[in-house]
Structures are given as C-alpha cells and as structure tokens.
C-alpha cells in the first residue's frame, strides 16, 4: 500500500476560504480510528511484559533454578534492550517503512514469546527476553510514528497520542492482575503465551488497516552507528541500575564511562555522516529539544517515586501486595484521566500553558508528600500520588505530541525514538539518583542502630535497605526487632521525605522553564507537503500570514 498523501494545495487567498488548510481539513476516517485500536495492541503487551514477569519469578526460579545474577538478567534484559534499540529501530522504520517494521517486530515478538514460554534453561530464557526487548523496540516508535502519519488533524492526533499513552498505563496495571490469574491455572511460561494471539491478530489486520509510510530517500543504514547507539545506552542504563541496587562501585563506574564515551563518539559521527542514523538537527528545534528535557524530568521524578511508594505502602504502612496494588488504583485512574484530558485542555489553551499548569499540579502532589509525617499516612500517600499522577501524564502526553508533530514526516520515527529513549533514561536515572539519596539517608541513620550480638549477615541486611531489615528482623528475637524496626521505618520515611522535596523543587523549576520557553509553542504538524508550503507562502504575503494564523499553520 502506498504512503498516504495529503492535498498539495497552497494556502487559499483571502478571497477564498482562508481558514482551511490540510492540517485542519484532513480528518481521520473510520479506518484510521480502527487502525488506532490495532496500534494499541502491541503497546498494551509491551507494558504488560514490563510487569507480568515479576509475579512469575518464584515459579520460574523453582523450575529453572537460576543463579542470582541470571535471575537479575532475566528480569532486566528486556528493558535494557528496549532502551538500547529504540534509536536504531525508529530510524530503521523511517527507511524501510513503519508498517513493515511493525509487522517484522510483531512476528519476532510472538516467536520470542513462544521461545520464552518453553525455555528450559536460564540462558535460553535470558536470550528470549533479549529478543523480546529488541522486538519491543521496533513496536514503540513504529506505533507512534504511524499515528503521526495517520492523523493529520492536530486535535485528532493529540487525542490519538493520548490514547496511545493510556494503553501503556492500562497494560502496566493489567499485567500483574492478568499474570496472577494465568499463574493460578497454568505454568509460569503461560504468561508469555498471552502475547502470541495478539501478535497474530496484528499481523493479519495491519496490512488491511494501517498505511505504509517511509521517507522518500534515505541512504544506507550505518551499522557502526547502530552498534554505538545500542552499546552506549545499554552501558548507561546498566550503570545507573547497578548504582541503584548496590551503590557506586567499579562496575558501575566502568559502565558509565564506556556508555558516555560511546555516546560522545556517536554524536561526533552523526555530525560527520551525510546520512546519519540520528538527525541531531532535530534537537535545534525548541519544540523538540525542550519537551524531551521536560519529559525526562517528569519521568525521572515519577518512576523513582512510584518505586519508593510501593515499598512505603507495604513496609511502612503494612499493607499486603494486593492491598498496596489496590491503593494505587486511584493514581492509575488519575493518570488515565490526565492523559485523556490533555487534548481537551489543549483545545482551549496553548500546550505550554497546559503543561505549566500540570507541572504545578505535580509539584503540589509531591509537596503534600514532603511534609513531616505524611509518609506514614495511607490517605496522604494515596492523595499525593493521585495528584502528581494527574499532573505528570498530561505533561508526558503533550511533550510526546510536540516532539512527533514538530519533526518532518520522514523523520517521525527518529523523533519518536528520541522521545521514548529520553523517557527510558529518565526513569533509570531517577531510580538510580533518587534511590541513592534515599538509601544514603537510610544507611546514615542505621549504621549505628544495630546492637551488638546481631550476626554480620543480618546486620548488613538491616543497614542496607528497609526491605532487608524487615526480612532479617523476622528471624531475630522480638525484643531486638521491636527496637530496630521503628528506627528503620523512620529512616526510610526520612529518605522518602527528602526525595519528595527534591521532586517538588524539580517540578517547580520545570514549570518555570516551561512557562518561559514554551508558553506560546504549539503542537501543529510540521508537514512537508502542505503546512510547510503554507508557512513559506505566508512569509511572503501579510494577508496570507493572517489567514494562516487563523488556520493554525503558523505562529
């Protein structure tokens, strides 16, 4: 199927209908809206696969008997390879066709799911999870860039991107629930087989409902740049995760140095190539570079805090895992409301204004959690998380929309990959940096809290994390546990309170920066065939410029 085209008509003169432009008139048909449902399927599965395995860990551990290092790789390699492959896969979709890459990735995702389900060794499962990560990296920028190709009307595209983001939240919430149901009746590998019928459906309906779209001219894919991109991002993600788990050591330092050096070489190489893997000129547009920075900041704060929040609900408040999950439902619902409500607000206000308001709301949520004693109150924890979730998701949605809309149509996949990679890096950095802050505060309090007579192994566990303390103290006499556990919980809440203050300040600074830099920015499609011609014509004729402003094609 050929790439969709839009009418290549110049902006009408004032004597005709000045408010009409391709970006406004080209409404989506029923086929595009049904196609959006098709694009939601892989997004749902990608999010589910991020969380569903955690429930299966005890079962697969009993079956495969992996070492502790192998178990870490089984859990983490999926996210590692998604983050590391996004840039390459986004650009590859621009070159070979986004629908083609989506179908190739869907087929590989389904095959790797079968391989994972029937793995009989830890090494086999690690390999299958790695392939799942690479295949997942083909799906994410392909779906987002196809939305850019399918929805040319700005309001409809914003709504479609909001729906696209909502599927990730639904998948994240549904993963543990659906996984728990499957594990109640089947073996651990069945959680991966959930992917297969969905991917089969995708392969059947994608050629019917989704358009093909690729750049008109591109050179060969620079394989060395692709390897640099993968290696650099993998090393950086690995380094920050090691820091978050074990502190700053030689392994983490070596990984970060390797990753940063590789990123520096990658950037220098892209500037010299006639046909780079990643077009760095995209970052010269403030409607691409600044939203990426803002999105990284909100994911940095949100991902780290949700990790600590789940621990607070269980280890401080004392909820069971199921009760903790149910307590987080208001925050999940608020995130969905925020994401889907953003396009409505953008119909009345400029995107920068909506983002500023949402960031202020996010700061209020984190601010609630920074007051002394708030962390030990279930109602305050849930209320604060609900408020900052309501604020974070509109920001992420508008940033994504702005990045994809601002990029030329033949670079939409590359822009989508940049947006997704920034989110992955933001989450990893937030967990590592803010996690290190919380851990340092906890250890500073607990280093002298363990009384003599406690074994070295138990003492190290008590001093390292609250979770380690709870497990170690369960095997110690009640007289010791009753003295140490309140101190451990207080040390944890002190760290979480400091993290809340940091997140509040970061969101306030982000709101100020957004108000200054993006107050008048728009999410208008930077379309190569219609809107750009309108912009150039408007620059020559003041009357046409006035008409174009009315149509929303120029600022």
Secondary structure, DSSP 8 states (H G I E B T S, - for coil): -------------TTS-TT--HHHH----HHHHHHHHHHHHHHHHHHHHHHHHHHHHHHHHHHH---HHHHHHHHHHHHHHHHHHHHHHHHHHHHH-HHHHHHHHHHHHHHHHHHHHT--SHHHHHHHHHHHHHHHHHHHHHHHHHHHHH--SHHHHHHHHHHHHHHHHHHHHHHHHHHHHHHTTS-TTHHHHHHHHHHHHHHHHHHHHS-----S------HHHHHHHHHHHHHHHHHHHHHHHH-S-HHHHHHHHHHHHHHHHHHHHHHH-TT-SS-GGGGGSHHHHHHHHHHHHHHHHHHHHHHHHHHIIIIIS---HHHHHHHTHHHHHHHHHHHHHHHHHHTTS-HHHHHHHHHHHHHHHHHHHTSTTGGG-HHHHHHHHHHHHHHHHHHHHHHHHHHHHHS-GGGHHHHHHHHHHHHHHHHHHHHHHHHHHHHHHHHHHHTTTS-TTS-HHHHHHHHH-HHHHHHHHTTS-HHHHHHHHHHHHHHHHHHHHHHHHHHHHHHHHHHHHHHHHSTT-------TTTHHHHHHHHHH-HHHHHHHHHHTS--
